[in-house]
């Protein structure tokens, strides 16, 4: 949730490119995008919150109530992005729903398909980076800018870092 919030709070226009699986909390983070593009073979998976409890019956009830609250918050994120109600999204989450790119676009969880060439370039650029270079590229892409950044700024920074 904090990662999603940091992206939403940034002044830049956020373009999320899903080129694999955005499953579980990654699907929530993806909802931070002003625009969400998906590779035709990518998927989004949503599910109810899960956790672990140890103790007596009261402890179990406390955990169950907490998980319901967490699931309501997450369902609210999907409802804000894709419309519908928290109850509707909780039903989909309970079923552990997997969306193909087309289904995600239809459900309102994504906006467009990524072009095959663009997705391959993005993956190739990220694959060339060491963890330190990837962090440097992220830092460079999130520095305050005098005007809104165009889409794919992070990926451009990644590609620049891979050339160094």
C-alpha positions as CSV (number, residue, x, y, z in Angstrom):
1,X,0.0,0.0,0.0
2,X,2.9,2.4,0.8
3,X,4.5,1.7,-2.6
4,X,1.1,2.5,-4.3
5,X,0.7,5.6,-2.2
6,X,4.3,6.8,-3.1
7,X,3.6,6.5,-6.8
8,X,0.2,8.2,-6.6
9,X,1.7,11.1,-4.6
10,X,4.4,11.7,-7.2
11,X,3.9,14.6,-9.5
12,X,4.9,12.6,-12.6
13,X,2.4,10.9,-14.8
14,X,2.7,7.2,-13.8
15,X,2.7,4.6,-16.6
16,X,2.5,1.0,-15.3
17,X,3.6,-1.7,-17.7
18,X,2.6,-5.2,-16.7
19,X,4.8,-7.5,-18.7
20,X,4.3,-10.6,-16.5
21,X,2.0,-11.4,-13.6
22,X,0.8,-8.6,-11.3
23,X,-0.4,-11.0,-8.6
24,X,-1.6,-10.3,-5.1
25,X,-0.3,-7.0,-3.7
26,X,1.5,-6.3,-7.0
27,X,-2.0,-5.9,-8.5
28,X,-2.8,-3.2,-5.9
29,X,0.5,-1.4,-6.6
30,X,-0.3,-1.5,-10.4
31,X,-3.5,0.5,-9.7
32,X,-1.3,3.5,-9.0
33,X,-0.9,4.0,-12.7
34,X,-2.5,6.9,-14.5
35,X,-2.3,4.5,-17.4
36,X,-1.9,0.8,-17.1
37,X,-0.6,-1.2,-20.1
38,X,-0.4,-5.0,-20.2
39,X,1.5,-7.3,-22.4
40,X,-1.0,-9.5,-24.3
41,X,0.4,-12.6,-22.3
42,X,0.4,-10.8,-18.9
43,X,-2.1,-11.5,-16.1
44,X,-3.4,-9.8,-13.0
45,X,-4.5,-11.8,-10.0
46,X,-6.6,-10.6,-7.1
47,X,-7.5,-12.4,-3.9
48,X,-8.7,-11.9,-0.3
49,X,-6.2,-10.9,2.3
50,X,-4.6,-13.8,4.1
51,X,-2.6,-14.2,7.3
52,X,-1.7,-16.4,10.1
53,X,-3.0,-16.5,13.7
54,X,-2.0,-18.4,16.7
55,X,-3.9,-18.6,19.9
56,X,-7.4,-19.1,21.2
57,X,-10.8,-18.5,19.6
58,X,-10.7,-14.8,20.4
59,X,-7.4,-14.5,18.7
60,X,-8.8,-16.3,15.6
61,X,-11.8,-13.9,15.5
62,X,-9.6,-10.9,15.9
63,X,-7.5,-12.1,12.9
64,X,-10.7,-12.8,10.8
65,X,-12.0,-9.3,11.5
66,X,-8.6,-7.8,10.6
67,X,-8.5,-9.8,7.3
68,X,-12.0,-8.5,6.5
69,X,-10.8,-4.9,7.0
70,X,-7.7,-5.4,4.9
71,X,-9.8,-7.1,2.1
72,X,-12.2,-4.2,2.2
73,X,-9.4,-1.7,1.8
74,X,-7.9,-3.6,-1.1
75,X,-11.4,-4.0,-2.7
76,X,-11.8,-0.3,-2.4
77,X,-8.6,0.3,-4.4
78,X,-10.0,-1.9,-7.3
79,X,-13.4,-0.2,-7.0
80,X,-11.8,3.3,-7.2
81,X,-9.9,2.3,-10.3
82,X,-12.4,0.1,-12.1
83,X,-15.7,1.2,-10.6
84,X,-18.1,-1.3,-9.0
85,X,-18.6,-1.7,-5.3
86,X,-16.4,-3.0,-2.5
87,X,-18.8,-6.0,-2.2
88,X,-18.5,-6.8,-6.0
89,X,-14.7,-6.7,-5.8
90,X,-14.7,-8.8,-2.6
91,X,-16.6,-11.5,-4.4
92,X,-14.0,-11.5,-7.2
93,X,-11.2,-11.5,-4.6
94,X,-12.8,-14.4,-2.8
95,X,-12.7,-16.5,-6.0
96,X,-9.0,-15.6,-6.5
97,X,-9.6,-14.2,-9.9
98,X,-7.0,-14.2,-12.7
99,X,-7.5,-11.7,-15.5
100,X,-5.8,-11.9,-18.9
101,X,-4.8,-8.6,-20.4
102,X,-8.1,-8.4,-22.4
103,X,-10.2,-9.3,-19.3
104,X,-8.3,-6.8,-17.2
105,X,-9.0,-4.0,-19.7
106,X,-12.6,-5.0,-19.9
107,X,-12.9,-5.1,-16.0
108,X,-11.2,-1.6,-15.8
109,X,-8.0,-2.9,-14.2
110,X,-5.9,-1.9,-17.2
111,X,-6.2,0.5,-20.1
112,X,-4.2,-0.8,-23.1
113,X,-2.1,-3.6,-24.5
114,X,1.6,-3.1,-24.7
115,X,3.2,-3.4,-28.1
116,X,5.3,-6.6,-28.4
117,X,8.5,-4.7,-29.4
118,X,8.1,-2.2,-26.6
119,X,7.6,-5.0,-24.0
120,X,10.7,-6.9,-25.3
121,X,12.8,-3.7,-25.1
122,X,11.7,-3.0,-21.5
123,X,12.5,-6.5,-20.3
124,X,15.9,-6.6,-22.1
125,X,16.8,-3.2,-20.6
126,X,15.9,-4.2,-17.1
127,X,17.7,-7.6,-17.5
128,X,21.0,-5.8,-18.2
129,X,21.0,-4.0,-14.9
130,X,22.6,-4.9,-11.6
131,X,20.4,-4.3,-8.5
132,X,22.5,-1.2,-7.8
133,X,21.9,0.2,-11.3
134,X,18.2,-0.6,-11.1
135,X,17.9,1.4,-7.9
136,X,19.9,4.3,-9.5
137,X,17.5,4.2,-12.5
138,X,14.5,4.3,-10.1
139,X,16.0,7.2,-8.2
140,X,16.7,9.1,-11.4
141,X,13.2,8.5,-12.7
142,X,11.6,9.8,-9.4
143,X,13.5,13.0,-8.9
144,X,11.3,16.1,-8.8
145,X,10.9,17.5,-12.3
146,X,10.0,21.0,-13.4
147,X,7.1,19.7,-15.4
148,X,5.1,16.4,-15.6
149,X,7.2,13.5,-16.9
150,X,6.0,11.6,-20.0
151,X,5.1,8.0,-19.8
152,X,7.9,5.4,-19.7
153,X,10.3,7.8,-17.9
154,X,11.4,5.1,-15.5
155,X,12.1,2.7,-18.4
156,X,14.0,5.3,-20.3
157,X,16.1,5.8,-17.1
158,X,16.6,2.1,-16.9
159,X,17.8,2.0,-20.6
160,X,20.1,4.9,-20.0
161,X,21.6,3.2,-16.9
162,X,22.1,0.0,-18.9
163,X,24.2,1.9,-21.4
164,X,26.6,3.2,-18.7
